[in-house]
Amino acid sequence: MTKAVFYHAGCPVCVDAEQVVLRYLDKSKVNTEIVHLGNDRNRIEEAKKAGIQSVPALVIDGNVYHINYGASLEDVKKG
C-alpha cells in the first residue's frame, strides 16, 4: 500500500485541502497520515527534509505536491 503524508498548519486553506485530499484518495490504495505542524511542531524538520517548502502539501512515495500556498515552513516555525 502506498503511504501519503499530508502536512498542514491548520489555516482555512489547509483544512479545506485536507478535506479534499481525504475525500479523493482511494483508502484501499493509499494510507494517508495527516500532520498538523502547528500542533506537531517537532515534525517541522521532517517536513523540511521531505522537501516541503510551504503548506498545505502532500508527499506520496517521496514526491512532494504543494497544493496551495497557505504558509511557508519558516512562518510555521515562527508560529
Residue pairs with C-beta under 8 A, 6 or more apart in sequence:
1 29
1 30
1 31
2 29
2 30
2 31
2 60
2 61
3 30
3 31
3 32
3 33
3 60
3 61
4 21
4 25
4 30
4 31
4 32
4 33
4 58
4 59
4 60
5 32
5 33
5 35
5 50
5 58
5 59
6 17
6 18
6 21
6 22
6 32
6 33
6 34
6 35
6 56
6 57
6 58
6 59
7 35
7 37
7 43
7 47
7 50
7 52
7 55
7 56
7 57
7 58
7 59
8 14
8 15
8 17
8 18
8 34
8 35
8 36
8 37
8 55
8 56
8 57
8 70
9 36
9 37
9 38
9 55
9 56
9 70
9 71
9 75
9 76
9 79
10 36
10 38
10 39
11 70
11 71
13 56
13 68
13 69
13 70
14 55
14 56
14 70
14 71
17 56
17 67
17 68
17 70
18 34
18 56
21 32
21 58
21 67
22 32
22 34
25 32
30 60
35 43
35 47
37 43
37 44
37 47
37 55
37 73
37 76
38 76
38 79
41 76
41 77
41 79
44 73
44 76
44 77
47 55
47 57
47 73
48 73
50 59
50 62
50 64
51 59
51 64
52 59
52 64
52 66
52 73
53 66
53 72
53 73
54 66
54 69
54 70
54 71
54 72
54 73
55 70
55 71
55 73
55 76
56 66
56 67
56 68
56 70
57 64
57 65
57 66
57 67
58 64
58 65
58 67
59 65
